[in-house]
Structures are given as C-alpha cells and as structure tokens.
C-alpha cells in the first residue's frame, strides 16, 4: 500500500483479464461499479474512479511467464483521504502473494 495516491496513475499488473474481472467486485466493496469491455466506472461518494485496462505481452523470466494488464486509475471528485481509504482495500484485495 502506498502512502499517497494521486488523482491519476498507471500500473502494470501481473494478472489476466479474467482474474482481474473476477476480483474487481471484491476490490471495490460496496461502491457501485459498472463494467464494460476494457473499462469500469466506480462511484465513490460524490466522485468516481474510472479504470481503463488493456492486455500487455507477458513478462518472461527464464521459464516463468507472467500475464499482465496495463491499468489506468483516474479519480474525479474524490479527495485524498477517500482515495487512500478506497485504495487500501483495493490494493489488499488485488495483492498477489507467493511463498
């Protein structure tokens, strides 16, 4: 989790689009979410978060192949504190672990 989330940022996420779409409802929690091909709009109080994504070529490390998505996060009308609260849950839900 970051200490600050700007209004707009981009991420390269190690996930497939199918996994992303399956986890998205849990990640946004109680916030209304409208999903269409390649993008979603999440209502956060009086503002919103627009997500846009597209599939990237896999990252290859030796025999390991990681599927990836490029994701753009664009908040509109969401203050710093609310962005932080929302992204804390979002990041914890989307976090990938290993071990």
N, C-alpha and C positions, 0 to 999 in steps of 0.2 A: 504494500500500500504506500502511496506517495503522501507527502505532507501537504501538497498543493496540487490542484487540478485546474489548469487554465480553461477558458471557455471553449477552446478548440484545440484538439491534439489528435495525433495519429499513432496507431500501434500496429506492429507486425505480430500477430498472434498465432501460436502453434496449435492449430485446431483445424478440423474440417468444417465445412459449412453445415453439414448435418449435425455435428456435435455442438456447434455454435447455436444453431436454431433450437436444439433440444434444451440447452442450458439457459437461453435468454429469458424465458418466463421466470425461472427461479432467481436469476440475477437482478431483474427489475422489481421483484417482490410485488407489492400491492399497487404499484404505479400502472395506470392503463398503458397498454402497448399495442400499437398497430404495426404489423409486419407485412412487408411486401417483398418482392424479389430484390435482393441486394440492399435493402434499407428498412429502417424501422423508426417510428416516432414514439417516444415515451413521454407522457405527461408527468411533470414534477411540479406539484403545487400550481403556481400561476405561469410556469415556464414549461420548457420542453427540452428533450435531448433528441437530436437527430443522429442516427447511426447509419453509416454507409459502409458497405464492405464489398470486396471482390477477392477472388481466389488468386493467390500468388503461386509461383512454381515452388515445389517442395525444397526445403533446405536439406542438403545431403551432407552427412558427416560419416565418413567411412561407409559402413553398411546401413547406417541409420537414415531413414527418410522421414522428415517432419513436414506434415501438411501445414499450410499457412494461409491465413487471411490477412489482408490489409484492411484495417478498420479505422474510420474517421469518426471521432466523437465531436459533436458541435452542440454545445449548450446555448440556449437562448432564454433569457429571463430567469435564470437560476443563479442565486447568489453563491458566494464562496462556501459558506457553511453548509448549505443544502447540497452543493456539488460534492463536498467532502463526505457527507453522510451517505449520499447515493452511491458514490464510487467505492466507498469502503465495502458495502455489501456486494456491489457488482464485482469488484476485484476478488473478494474472498470466494465468491461463487465460481468465478471463471478460472481461479487459480489451479494450476496443474501441479501435481506432486509426483514424486518418484521415490525410489528408495530400495 
